[in-house]
Amino acid sequence: MNKKLTVTDMLKNKEKYQVKDDVTEELSIQRLDASITIRKPERSLCLDALQMAYDDNQQGKADPFMVYNIVVEPNLKDSQLQKEFGCIEPTDIVEKIFEPGEISAIAQIGMQLAGYKNGVERVKDIKN
């Protein structure tokens, strides 16, 4: 069981408890035999993606939107890359490079970096 977080703990380990903005993560894409780098998404990007996911008209666009905006290496926003792959919309590049399952996994890891979908659980009272 985790210990109770106290102000004393937070003051002793200030660096540990501060939210960091410029967090990156390297992900291995097995099918491509290569890795990509993603950056922790800002809150506004997460909220936009969540809103898209719950909108019946945009539901399938949420994960590609997230991936397009968090992948920093390779630069999916590169105009030459977009042109060579025949992209009409900028986010089209995501589905031209990654499989649907890969897109979902990358988006989920991005959301996790921002604290969504993990890391918080209820502490249940155990009665004897």
MDAnalysis code that builds the backbone (N, CA, C; Angstrom):
import MDAnalysis as mda
import numpy as np

u = mda.Universe.empty(384, n_residues=128, atom_resindex=np.repeat(np.arange(128), 3), trajectory=True)
u.add_TopologyAttr("name", ["N", "CA", "C"] * 128)
u.add_TopologyAttr("resid", np.arange(1, 129))
u.add_TopologyAttr("resname", ["MET", "ASN", "LYS", "LYS", "LEU", "THR", "VAL", "THR", "ASP", "MET", "LEU", "LYS", "ASN", "LYS", "GLU", "LYS", "TYR", "GLN", "VAL", "LYS", "ASP", "ASP", "VAL", "THR", "GLU", "GLU", "LEU", "SER", "ILE", "GLN", "ARG", "LEU", "ASP", "ALA", "SER", "ILE", "THR", "ILE", "ARG", "LYS", "PRO", "GLU", "ARG", "SER", "LEU", "CYS", "LEU", "ASP", "ALA", "LEU", "GLN", "MET", "ALA", "TYR", "ASP", "ASP", "ASN", "GLN", "GLN", "GLY", "LYS", "ALA", "ASP", "PRO", "PHE", "MET", "VAL", "TYR", "ASN", "ILE", "VAL", "VAL", "GLU", "PRO", "ASN", "LEU", "LYS", "ASP", "SER", "GLN", "LEU", "GLN", "LYS", "GLU", "PHE", "GLY", "CYS", "ILE", "GLU", "PRO", "THR", "ASP", "ILE", "VAL", "GLU", "LYS", "ILE", "PHE", "GLU", "PRO", "GLY", "GLU", "ILE", "SER", "ALA", "ILE", "ALA", "GLN", "ILE", "GLY", "MET", "GLN", "LEU", "ALA", "GLY", "TYR", "LYS", "ASN", "GLY", "VAL", "GLU", "ARG", "VAL", "LYS", "ASP", "ILE", "LYS", "ASN"])
u.atoms.positions = np.array([
    [0.841, -1.180, 0.000],
    [0.000, 0.000, 0.000],
    [0.888, 1.246, 0.000],
    [0.483, 2.249, -0.730],
    [1.230, 3.504, -0.800],
    [1.086, 4.294, 0.485],
    [2.112, 5.085, 0.771],
    [2.040, 5.946, 1.949],
    [1.248, 7.204, 1.603],
    [0.766, 7.871, 2.615],
    [0.013, 9.115, 2.455],
    [0.991, 10.232, 2.081],
    [0.693, 10.985, 1.038],
    [1.527, 12.103, 0.609],
    [1.329, 13.276, 1.561],
    [2.429, 13.819, 2.033],
    [2.351, 14.934, 2.981],
    [3.073, 16.150, 2.415],
    [2.791, 17.300, 3.004],
    [3.468, 18.536, 2.624],
    [4.963, 18.405, 2.895],
    [5.320, 17.765, 3.983],
    [6.737, 17.575, 4.322],
    [7.444, 16.797, 3.218],
    [6.832, 15.715, 2.752],
    [7.413, 14.930, 1.656],
    [7.596, 15.785, 0.409],
    [6.576, 16.576, 0.104],
    [6.611, 17.401, -1.096],
    [7.700, 18.457, -1.009],
    [7.898, 19.023, 0.167],
    [8.941, 20.033, 0.329],
    [10.339, 19.424, 0.277],
    [10.487, 18.215, 0.800],
    [11.787, 17.544, 0.785],
    [12.190, 17.128, -0.627],
    [11.215, 16.751, -1.426],
    [11.476, 16.235, -2.772],
    [10.748, 17.057, -3.830],
    [10.909, 18.345, -3.765],
    [10.195, 19.279, -4.635],
    [10.341, 18.903, -6.119],
    [11.544, 18.587, -6.547],
    [11.782, 18.244, -7.957],
    [10.957, 17.031, -8.393],
    [10.848, 16.074, -7.512],
    [10.106, 14.844, -7.820],
    [8.623, 15.124, -8.054],
    [8.076, 16.069, -7.306],
    [6.636, 16.300, -7.340],
    [6.188, 17.372, -8.335],
    [7.113, 18.134, -8.891],
    [6.723, 19.169, -9.844],
    [6.379, 18.558, -11.200],
    [5.314, 19.065, -11.799],
    [4.911, 18.627, -13.135],
    [5.907, 19.187, -14.137],
    [6.398, 18.324, -15.002],
    [7.369, 18.731, -16.019],
    [6.663, 18.819, -17.370],
    [6.949, 19.886, -18.101],
    [6.287, 20.099, -19.386],
    [7.003, 19.437, -20.553],
    [8.308, 19.534, -20.596],
    [9.053, 19.061, -21.763],
    [9.525, 17.620, -21.569],
    [8.556, 16.699, -21.552],
    [8.847, 15.288, -21.366],
    [8.727, 14.598, -22.721],
    [9.752, 13.837, -23.088],
    [9.698, 13.070, -24.328],
    [9.878, 11.593, -24.011],
    [9.434, 10.772, -24.928],
    [9.517, 9.323, -24.780],
    [9.843, 8.733, -26.143],
    [10.745, 7.768, -26.163],
    [11.076, 7.078, -27.411],
    [10.278, 5.785, -27.466],
    [9.599, 5.566, -28.581],
    [8.772, 4.378, -28.759],
    [9.305, 3.541, -29.914],
    [9.387, 2.254, -29.714],
    [9.823, 1.338, -30.764],
    [8.609, 0.877, -31.553],
    [8.679, 1.027, -32.861],
    [7.616, 0.541, -33.751],
    [8.180, -0.712, -34.416],
    [7.793, -1.866, -33.909],
    [8.379, -3.129, -34.350],
    [8.256, -3.349, -35.856],
    [7.086, -3.082, -36.405],
    [6.860, -3.309, -37.843],
    [7.829, -2.509, -38.697],
    [8.165, -1.311, -38.246],
    [9.074, -0.441, -38.998],
    [10.535, -0.694, -38.650],
    [10.777, -1.493, -37.613],
    [12.126, -1.742, -37.114],
    [12.853, -0.422, -36.871],
    [12.125, 0.493, -36.238],
    [12.653, 1.836, -35.972],
    [11.916, 2.418, -34.771],
    [12.447, 3.518, -34.264],
    [11.783, 4.175, -33.141],
    [11.366, 5.586, -33.539],
    [10.409, 6.103, -32.788],
    [9.938, 7.474, -32.957],
    [10.039, 8.158, -31.600],
    [9.994, 9.477, -31.592],
    [9.997, 10.227, -30.345],
    [8.705, 11.013, -30.248],
    [8.046, 10.893, -29.090],
    [6.842, 11.673, -28.844],
    [7.101, 12.634, -27.690],
    [6.336, 13.714, -27.668],
    [6.417, 14.698, -26.589],
    [5.103, 14.677, -25.811],
    [5.198, 14.828, -24.510],
    [4.012, 14.891, -23.654],
    [3.073, 15.971, -24.187],
    [1.816, 15.610, -24.445],
    [0.878, 16.608, -24.977],
    [0.441, 17.615, -23.920],
    [0.175, 18.821, -24.377],
    [-0.372, 19.850, -23.491],
    [-1.818, 19.500, -23.157],
    [-2.289, 20.053, -22.074],
    [-3.650, 19.792, -21.615],
    [-4.673, 20.112, -22.705],
    [-4.500, 21.226, -23.393],
    [-5.467, 21.632, -24.420],
    [-5.541, 20.608, -25.554],
    [-4.410, 20.027, -25.920],
    [-4.395, 19.005, -26.969],
    [-5.140, 17.755, -26.501],
    [-4.916, 17.368, -25.264],
    [-5.621, 16.209, -24.710],
    [-7.124, 16.444, -24.698],
    [-7.528, 17.628, -24.272],
    [-8.954, 17.939, -24.219],
    [-9.577, 17.954, -25.613],
    [-8.843, 18.492, -26.600],
    [-9.335, 18.476, -27.984],
    [-9.515, 17.040, -28.482],
    [-8.528, 16.193, -28.204],
    [-8.595, 14.797, -28.653],
    [-9.734, 14.057, -27.955],
    [-9.911, 14.292, -26.673],
    [-11.007, 13.655, -25.940],
    [-12.358, 14.111, -26.476],
    [-12.466, 15.391, -26.774],
    [-13.713, 15.919, -27.326],
    [-13.998, 15.272, -28.685],
    [-12.965, 15.119, -29.508],
    [-13.137, 14.465, -30.807],
    [-13.580, 13.012, -30.629],
    [-13.013, 12.334, -29.654],
    [-13.327, 10.920, -29.425],
    [-14.799, 10.711, -29.060],
    [-15.394, 11.711, -28.409],
    [-16.796, 11.594, -28.002],
    [-17.775, 12.229, -28.993],
    [-17.259, 12.782, -30.084],
    [-18.087, 13.378, -31.129],
    [-18.288, 12.333, -32.228],
    [-19.518, 11.922, -32.448],
    [-19.804, 10.877, -33.436],
    [-19.259, 11.200, -34.820],
    [-19.174, 12.479, -35.173],
    [-18.699, 12.881, -36.495],
    [-17.174, 12.881, -36.615],
    [-16.466, 12.874, -35.482],
    [-15.000, 12.953, -35.518],
    [-14.316, 11.826, -34.762],
    [-15.077, 10.869, -34.303],
    [-14.570, 9.830, -33.419],
    [-13.312, 9.140, -33.949],
    [-13.277, 8.782, -35.209],
    [-12.128, 8.085, -35.788],
    [-10.921, 8.975, -36.030],
    [-11.070, 10.268, -35.810],
    [-9.981, 11.209, -36.080],
    [-9.177, 11.580, -34.837],
    [-9.658, 11.198, -33.671],
    [-9.023, 11.619, -32.414],
    [-7.601, 11.087, -32.276],
    [-7.408, 9.789, -32.473],
    [-6.068, 9.212, -32.311],
    [-5.082, 9.734, -33.360],
    [-5.458, 9.761, -34.654],
    [-4.521, 10.335, -35.639],
    [-4.173, 11.796, -35.324],
    [-5.146, 12.574, -34.861],
    [-4.921, 13.965, -34.477],
    [-3.886, 14.036, -33.353],
    [-4.045, 13.193, -32.354],
    [-3.115, 13.169, -31.227],
    [-1.714, 12.778, -31.705],
    [-1.624, 11.713, -32.480],
    [-0.321, 11.235, -32.960],
    [0.367, 12.298, -33.807],
    [-0.371, 12.916, -34.702],
    [0.192, 13.970, -35.559],
    [0.823, 15.083, -34.725],
    [0.188, 15.394, -33.615],
    [0.635, 16.515, -32.798],
    [1.682, 16.174, -31.739],
    [1.869, 14.891, -31.421],
    [2.860, 14.559, -30.392],
    [4.134, 13.929, -30.929],
    [4.096, 13.391, -32.146],
    [5.324, 12.810, -32.709],
    [6.244, 13.957, -33.129],
    [7.435, 13.978, -32.552],
    [8.391, 15.039, -32.878],
    [9.536, 14.540, -33.762],
    [9.758, 13.237, -33.752],
    [10.788, 12.662, -34.618],
    [10.311, 11.314, -35.098],
    [10.043, 11.136, -36.374],
    [10.237, 12.087, -37.458],
    [9.189, 13.203, -37.419],
    [9.508, 14.304, -38.044],
    [8.611, 15.451, -38.086],
    [7.491, 15.182, -39.097],
    [6.340, 14.772, -38.590],
    [5.208, 14.457, -39.469],
    [4.625, 15.686, -40.133],
    [5.006, 16.860, -39.664],
    [4.495, 18.113, -40.227],
    [5.365, 18.635, -41.370],
    [6.409, 17.900, -41.717],
    [7.321, 18.302, -42.785],
    [6.567, 18.360, -44.122],
    [6.640, 19.485, -44.800],
    [5.874, 19.676, -46.040],
    [6.315, 18.719, -47.147],
    [7.592, 18.419, -47.232],
    [8.085, 17.484, -48.253],
    [7.532, 16.075, -47.993],
    [7.524, 15.660, -46.742],
    [6.977, 14.362, -46.361],
    [5.498, 14.298, -46.724],
    [4.770, 15.345, -46.381],
    [3.339, 15.420, -46.681],
    [3.089, 15.304, -48.187],
    [3.891, 16.020, -48.953],
    [3.743, 16.030, -50.418],
    [4.049, 14.660, -51.017],
    [5.151, 14.062, -50.595],
    [5.575, 12.764, -51.145],
    [4.576, 11.648, -50.850],
    [3.896, 11.738, -49.719],
    [2.915, 10.716, -49.356],
    [1.516, 11.051, -49.856],
    [1.362, 12.160, -50.583],
    [0.086, 12.528, -51.172],
    [-0.997, 12.867, -50.157],
    [-0.625, 13.562, -49.124],
    [-1.582, 13.924, -48.068],
    [-2.452, 15.095, -48.507],
    [-3.736, 14.959, -48.300],
    [-4.664, 16.057, -48.564],
    [-4.798, 16.892, -47.295],
    [-5.097, 16.221, -46.178],
    [-5.128, 16.855, -44.858],
    [-3.806, 16.536, -44.168],
    [-3.279, 17.456, -43.380],
    [-1.998, 17.195, -42.706],
    [-1.979, 15.911, -41.883],
    [-3.089, 15.601, -41.216],
    [-3.119, 14.400, -40.376],
    [-3.168, 13.097, -41.177],
    [-3.378, 13.187, -42.490],
    [-3.405, 11.988, -43.339],
    [-2.097, 11.208, -43.242],
    [-0.995, 11.897, -42.968],
    [0.311, 11.243, -42.915],
    [0.345, 10.142, -41.859],
    [-0.391, 10.325, -40.795],
    [-0.398, 9.348, -39.701],
    [-0.881, 7.990, -40.198],
    [-1.989, 7.974, -40.918],
    [-2.551, 6.715, -41.406],
    [-1.795, 6.149, -42.603],
    [-0.960, 6.964, -43.223],
    [-0.141, 6.481, -44.331],
    [1.138, 5.809, -43.830],
    [1.531, 6.099, -42.601],
    [2.768, 5.543, -42.045],
    [2.499, 4.454, -41.005],
    [1.487, 4.662, -40.163],
    [1.239, 3.747, -39.051],
    [-0.032, 2.934, -39.251],
    [-0.006, 1.701, -38.752],
    [-1.182, 0.826, -38.760],
    [-2.176, 1.330, -37.701],
    [-3.459, 1.000, -37.826],
    [-4.454, 1.470, -36.857],
    [-4.100, 1.145, -35.397],
    [-3.627, -0.053, -35.140],
    [-3.255, -0.424, -33.774],
    [-2.071, 0.373, -33.262],
    [-1.140, 0.691, -34.151],
    [0.019, 1.500, -33.764],
    [-0.420, 2.924, -33.416],
    [-1.339, 3.453, -34.214],
    [-1.854, 4.809, -33.973],
    [-2.504, 4.873, -32.593],
    [-3.342, 3.899, -32.302],
    [-4.021, 3.853, -31.013],
    [-3.020, 3.753, -29.867],
    [-2.014, 2.896, -30.004],
    [-1.017, 2.706, -28.947],
    [-0.203, 3.978, -28.715],
    [0.201, 4.644, -29.784],
    [0.981, 5.887, -29.659],
    [0.149, 6.956, -28.961],
    [-1.106, 7.094, -29.376],
    [-1.995, 8.087, -28.767],
    [-2.200, 7.794, -27.281],
    [-2.392, 6.522, -26.937],
    [-2.596, 6.148, -25.535],
    [-1.368, 6.460, -24.690],
    [-0.190, 6.187, -25.200],
    [1.029, 6.488, -24.455],
    [1.163, 7.995, -24.263],
    [0.816, 8.768, -25.283],
    [0.831, 10.222, -25.146],
    [-0.101, 10.694, -24.048],
    [-1.304, 10.149, -24.012],
    [-2.266, 10.512, -22.972],
    [-1.748, 10.113, -21.592],
    [-1.092, 8.971, -21.510],
    [-0.527, 8.527, -20.233],
    [0.567, 9.475, -19.754],
    [1.382, 9.971, -20.672],
    [2.428, 10.930, -20.295],
    [1.826, 12.181, -19.664],
    [0.615, 12.529, -20.096],
    [-0.061, 13.714, -19.570],
    [-0.913, 13.391, -18.342],
    [-0.836, 12.149, -17.876],
    [-1.546, 11.771, -16.661],
    [-2.953, 11.247, -16.866],
    [-3.367, 11.071, -18.115],
    [-4.696, 10.542, -18.386],
    [-4.605, 9.017, -18.484],
    [-5.627, 8.362, -18.064],
    [-5.783, 6.920, -18.215],
    [-4.830, 6.068, -17.380],
    [-4.130, 6.637, -16.440],
    [-3.275, 5.812, -15.586],
    [-2.836, 6.571, -14.349],
    [-2.294, 5.844, -13.421],
    [-1.629, 6.456, -12.297],
    [-2.479, 6.859, -11.111],
    [-3.789, 6.781, -11.236],
    [-4.645, 7.163, -10.115],
    [-5.636, 6.034, -9.869],
    [-5.682, 5.569, -8.626],
    [-6.622, 4.520, -8.252],
    [-7.283, 4.896, -6.935],
    [-8.429, 4.358, -6.696],
    [-9.109, 4.559, -5.420],
    [-8.435, 3.712, -4.349],
    [-8.322, 4.264, -3.170],
    [-7.849, 3.490, -2.034],
    [-9.103, 2.967, -1.345],
    [-9.250, 1.663, -1.374],
    [-10.456, 1.052, -0.807],
    [-10.224, 0.696, 0.648],
    [-11.209, 0.997, 1.441],
    [-11.137, 0.632, 2.856],
    [-11.324, -0.864, 3.005],
    [-10.427, -1.489, 3.721],
    [-10.534, -2.919, 3.967],
    [-11.179, -3.118, 5.329],
    [-12.328, -3.765, 5.336],
    [-13.043, -3.989, 6.589],
    [-12.834, -5.436, 7.006],
    [-12.537, -5.603, 8.273],
    [-12.342, -6.962, 8.811],
    [-13.579, -7.463, 9.469],
])
